[in-house]
């Protein structure tokens, strides 16, 4: 599996890179991107770093996300939380605060003896969180609308009286159970024990608990965990809002819960996609995989994804936004769905060239899907209104995988549109790009300067300065301390095919030591949109930034 990890909230994406740094993009109304900002309903299509409240030298080992909140686990076993912080997902003691925390804050998980617990695993649900400590105790906090917190003494409901603002031990599992892993759905929980058996509790509207004897319906829930019958040798669980998936040691997959859009993958929709009766309260095998065996699974909002052992992705279910990732199938309206697994075969770079791609990890939660290939390229497809695919755009439908707008080197953290850490002679140092065909190399030699990066201007001119092709203002540039990211206007197109172009940037840089590791970034220029505002023609250029050795 990849050392790059990803997780997804309702409409945003969070990535943990190889160096233990966390990045985010997409919807950020409640600060769920953790970058110190709340940007309302505006799209955020360019990855930005999460503020490292845990300390610059502390590595993050895991990440998770819920509806509009997220959390990270550091190497010392501490949990850090950000995003929506009303009663639905409160990580801190005290009165509810509506609005969201835009900067990560530490969650205190302390036992009855006043000892802070070392956490080993974390997971986020729709409006709650779970954490497993090194002694095997499972802790939960947040909303308890349908008993998803797993605390017997707690009332069921959506008000603050039934919510937990301080993490408490889960006590609805059988005594002596040893937990291997767990997954949190919208408002239910699936726990995998070390014997390969699965236990579930919480909301059961569509049978997502996998218990044939449990009541189903809008207000149905189970407060005590019950074992899912008929499963053996399970190695992975994945829970979404309305259905649950598991994988066994042989690579077989089983699913249960809602099947309104064929997300159970057994090629049946009993009573049609718009009928709530389309569900299974017991596990059913996923079929139609042509003998492929699963290496990983992911349950989305109403679609499902698996990674097989050969590095291929199979997907099925709801396809309103193209989240299945396969062209030429039903999409674009509320009756769009795929009821049996489809193999993703169309992988193209941003110039439209076919790529031979082998995937090693997947992630899906709501209406978009992400994947990492063996070259550490990050791909995304599906819903992208808030920029949650990280491809520099914000469009509703993406029917096939597109690349996140960075290239990740084997030893370099992803830094979108990153300028190497260099020093400057004066506040207005100049950076030049001498274009020679398709690729361009940038060399900078600045010396020292004080102050933070600000007052950026970017101009595209020819070498004789006969005219300005583009003049980008400060509002077109995302400023991130000593880095910058260029957010190009949506309809701008520049033709670099002709030789002799020069890019000049006026910069102010924070004082930094010289840094001579090259960075390669992508500039994507869209020059034609269709009637729906979707890009149909664009050019992509790769530019390498490097600082000259002093």
C-alpha positions, 0 to 999 in steps of 0.5 A, a space after each residue: 500500500 502507498 505511504 501516501 494516505 487520503 481521506 475525504 469529508 463531504 466535499 473536501 479531500 485531505 492528504 498525508 504525504 510521505 514526510 508526515 505533512 498534511 494537505 487539504 483542498 475543497 469545501 472549507 465553510 467550517 474550516 475543515 481544510 485546517 489551513 486557518 481559513 473559512 472560505 464559505 461555499 467558494 471552491 478551493 481547487 489547489 492543495 494547501 498545507 494544514 497548519 501543523 499545530 502539533 509542531 513542525 518536527 512532529 510527523 502525522 501517521 494517520 488522518 480521517 474525516 467526517 461530514 465537515 470535520 477532520 482529524 490527524 494522529 501524530 507519532 506520539 499518539 495524540 489526536 488533533 481535530 479541526 472543522 465543524 465544532 457544534 454539538 454534532 462533532 464536538 472534540 472539546 469539553 464545554 459549551 457548543 461553539 457553532 462555526 468551526 475551528 480552522 486550525 487543528 487543536 488537540 483532543 484530550 483523551 484521558 482515562 478515569 485515573 487522569 492518564 492521557 491515553 496513547 491513540 493508535 487508530 482514528 476514524 471519522 463519521 458523519 457527526 462523530 469520531 472514534 479513537 482506539 488506544 494502545 490498551 485496546 479501548 475504543 473511545 468516541 465523541 460527537 453526536 449520538 442521534 442513533 446510538 453511534 457513540 456506543 455509550 450505554 448510559 447516553 441518551 439517543 437524540 440530536 441535541 446537546 444533551 445526547 452529545 459527548 463533548 469529552 471522549 468516552 469509552 465505548 461499552 456496547 461491544 462484547 467484553 474481551 473483544 480485541 479490536 483490529 480496526 473499525 469504520 464509521 459510517 454516516 451514523 453507524 459503526 462497524 468494528 472488526 475484531 482480531 478473529 475476523 468477525 464484524 460487529 455493528 451498532 447505530 443507525 439501521 434505516 437501510 439495513 446497514 448493520 447487516 443484522 437480519 433480525 434488526 428493525 429497519 426504517 427511518 428511526 431504526 437503530 441498535 444501541 448494542 453491538 451485534 455480530 454480522 452473521 455469515 462472515 469469516 476471515 474478514 480483513 477490512 471494513 468500510 462504512 458509508 452513510 447507507 451501506 457497509 462493505 467488507 473484504 475477506 482474506 481471499 479477496 472476496 467482497 461482501 456488502 449490505 445496506 442500501 441498494 437504491 443505486 446498485 451500490 451493493 454490486 450484485 447486479 440487482 436493484 430489487 424495486 428500482 433506484 427510487 424505492 427505499 425498499 431497494 436494500 439488503 439487511 444481510 451481506 451479499 457477495 459482490 459479483 461481476 469482477 471477472 475473477 479479480 480479487 480485492 486488495 482494498 475497498 471503499 464505500 462512498 456515499 452511494 457508490 462503491 470502489 475496490 482495488 484489485 490485487 493487479 492494481 486495477 480499480 472497479 467501481 459501481 453505484 450512483 453516478 450522477 457526477 461521474 463518481 464511478 469513473 467510467 465514460 459512456 455509462 449513465 450519468 448526469 441525472 438522479 436516475 444515473 447508476 451502475 449496478 455491477 462493477 465496471 473496470 476503470 480503463 481510461 487513464 490519461 495525462 492532461 494532454 490527453 495521452 493514454 497512460 498505463 496506470 497501476 493503482 496502489 491505494 484508493 479513497 472514497 466517501 461521498 460523491 468523489 473518488 481518489 486514487 494513488 498510482 505506483 508512481 505516486 501520482 494522485 488521481 480524482 474523479 466525480 463531483 468537483 464543485 468545490 475543487 475537491 479533486 484538486 485539479 485546479 478546477 471546480 466543475 460538477 462532473 468528472 467522468 474519468 480520472 484527472 490528475 491532482 495539480 502537483 507532481 510528487 517526487 520520491 523524496 519531495 513532499 507535494 508542494 503545489 506551484 512551489 517556489 524553491 526556498 531561496 533568498 533574495 537580494 532585495 524585496 523586488 527580486 526577479 524570477 525569469 523563465 526562459 522558454 525553450 519549446 515545451 519545457 522550461 527551466 527557471 533559475 533564481 539567484 536572490 540573496 537575502 530579504 526580510 518580510 513575508 511573501 506578499 505583493 505578487 505580480 505576474 506578467 507574461 511578456 515576450 523577450 522584446 517587451 512588445 506586449 503583455 500577454 497576461 497580467 495577474 493581480 494579487 487576487 489571482 495568487 494564493 499566498 502561503 507564507 514563503 510559498 505561492 500558488 498561482 490560481 489562473 483565471 478560468 478562461 485564460 490561455 497562454 500559448 508557450 509553443 513559440 520560443 522566447 517568452 519570459 515570465 517575470 515575478 515581483 516577490 517578497 520572500 521570507 528570509 530562507 536558506 538556499 534550497 537547491 532541490 528542483 520542483 516541477 509543477 503544472 500550469 493548466 490553461 483552459 481555453 474552451 468550455 462547453 455550455 455547461 461550463 466544463 473544460 473541453 480543451 486545455 493546454 498543460 505546461 510543466 515548469 521546473 523551479 530550482 535555486 542556484 547554488 550560492 
